[in-house]
Amino acid sequence: MSISNGNLSEITVERGEPTLVPPAAEDTNNKGSLYFLSNLDINFQGKARTVYCFNPSDHNGGGHGDDEVLVGVIKNALSKALVHYYPVAGRLAMESDGRPVVDCTGEGAVFVEAKADCCVEEIGNDTVAMEKLVYDTPDAKGLLEVPPLTAQVTKFKNGGFVLGICVNHFVFDGVTAMDFINHWGEIARGLPLKVSPFLDRSILRARNPPQIEFPHTEFSEIEDISNTSDLYTEEMVYESFSFDLDKLEKLKMAATKDGGLIKCSTFEALSAFIWRSRTQALKLHHYQKIKLLLVVDGRSRFDPPLPEHYFGNGVVFTSAHSTAGELTEKPLSFAVELVREAIQRVTDRYMKSAIDYLEVNGGNVSMNATLIISSWTRLSFETTDFGWGQPYLAGRTSLPGKELVLFLSHPTDKKSINVLISFPTSSMKIFQKLMHI
């Protein structure tokens, strides 16, 4: 494992007061309007925090004037980007019927300047440990009070800097956030937007009347006969596991060696292996029903596909189900087939049915005996460039939820995958042994 958090816990980061960056031009057409959020937006409630770490360069050597240039370029570009992405300058609100919307107030994104008492290389390469490099509106009492976007620029002694971003999942999913950040970077470099964002989320409005064509077991309630809630009263520990190309090929061979499958994808094999290993490590009851939730990007699966640069959540849940005994005692190919079937289920009809299901039933997901896997391996973190080159390191900070696993590209070897997971202390050692393949 090549993950290091350096001595980040000992590093002092001094934040300035948060300020607002409004759009560069007043939006007379949309200011004061209520911006529609689809059921897919509302279904994914939470925050996503990412960091983009930039080495020192000839353009930002660390002097006072250079600091001002750096911050000025990033803030000015953000202000211009908000003209194109006007909902990001608004605030979450609730309509009279209790449905979340964006109130297009135009007040702007939250921006914080910070200074660290070290060189940027000293923070290590474990992005999950970099929470202090992201400003996260500590006074917010709930998700509706979290602005769509906050940005923190942390400057280091040697001229390096880190851009920390926190986005509200109501407004952004991963693909949308990367689009926004990369467009922001293009503006900072003086480039025009190649493609404007498609802002009309009403194309994913529920049908009238709703047509629920599938059982949508992703929302099913599971009885916890294994008392997993007791496990989660323990201290939760986080760890990152690196799977290089050799390990990934071994997994795929293990999934096909019994003859049940001819071939499988890397995502299918890794998801099945993690789900199976986690179930073993937690020592769930043999007859415990378990559920795997997979986050699938549905943009290309809609018919027709969502427009290019669709601004909104385009991801859906799909689920695989088993019992703990079946999953752990049967060969890996059994779990792989469950994962494959869940992914293949995501069609245009399925996603429209899910939108209609959410319209009728809401989106409360039972997390008893459930694991969520989300892959960020295709997100273009490394393409972000504000004029000082691309980041030497970028990724997710924090791991929200004890039931969530993230797949990320390895910082240096793009053919390898880092698996981020948290576990109760008593179960982590078992899981670590299972990871040695």
C-alpha positions, 0 to 999 in steps of 0.5 A: 500500500502506497498511501501516506498521510504524511504528518497532516495531523500535526500541520497547522492550517490557518483559515481566513473568514469565508467570503462570497463570490457572486456571478460576474454578471447579474442574472436578470432572467433567472434571479429569484426563480426556483430551479427544479431538482429531479428525483435523482437529485433528491435521492442522493443526499449528502456532501462530496469533498475533494482536493486538488494538490498543485506543486510549486511552479515558476508562476506561484513561487510563494511570495505575497504578490504571487499569492494574490495573483493565485487567489485572484485568478481562481476567484475571478474565474469562479465568478465568471463560471457562475454566470454559466452555472447560475444555480450554483450561486443560489441556495437550497430551499423547500417548496410549499409541497415539501420538495427541495429546490434551488432558490436562485438568489445569486448570492454566490459560492463560499470562498475561503483563503487559508495558509499552511505552515509547511511545504505541500509535499509534507501532507503526503498522498492520502487525500482522505486524510486531508479534511482540514483542506476543505471548508465545510460550512460548520454552522449548517444545521442540515443539508438544505443549509449547505451551499451548492459549492464551497472552495478553500485555497490553501497556500503552502510555504514553498508556493504549492497550493491545494484547492479543496471543494465541498459540493452539495449532492442535491446540485452535483454528482461526480460527473457534473462536479468534474465538468464544473471544475474543469470549466472553471479551470478553462476560464482561469486559463483564458479559454472560452467554454467549449460546450455550455452546460445543459441546465434543464433538469425537468427532462427527468421529471416523473411521468404523469401518472407515474409508471412503476414497472420494477419492484425496486428492491434497492429501497427494500427494508432488511431485518438486522438479525446480526445486530450489526448496529452493535458493531457500529458502536465501536470506533470506525477505522478507515483504510485504503487498499491498492489493487494493481493490474496483477491483483485485478487479473487474479481476481478475474481469474478467481471469478471464472475458474469454476466454469460458471463464468467465461469472463467478467469486468474488473468492476464486477470482480472487484465489487463482488470480492469486496462485498463477499470479503466485507460480509465474511469480516463482519461475521454476519448471521448465516441467514442474514439477508444482505444487500449491495447497492451499486451507484450506476451512471445512467447518462448513456443508458437513457433513450435518448442519452442525456444531453452532453454536459447535462448539469445534474445527478445522472446516477441511480441505485441498483441492487444485488441481494443474497444471504450472508451464508450463500454469498460467503460459501459459494464461489466468487462467480456467484457474487459476480453474477449477482453484480452483473445482473444488477448492472444489466438491470439499469436500462432506460425503462428501469431508470424512468421507473425509479424516478416514478417510484421516488415520486410516489414513495420517496427515497428512504433507503434501508442501510441494514446489512447493506453496502454501497459501492461507488466508483470514481475511477472514470472521473477526470481529476487529473485534467483540472488546470487553473493555469499552474499545470495539472494537479500532482494528486487529486481525490476524495477527502473523508469517507461518509458513512460506514456502509460506503466503499469508494473505488478511486484511480491510484494517484500515480498508476492509473491502471491500479485501483484504490479501494477506500473503506471504513470498518469497526475496529474488531473486524478490520484485521479480518478484512485486511487478511482477506485482502491479501490475494 
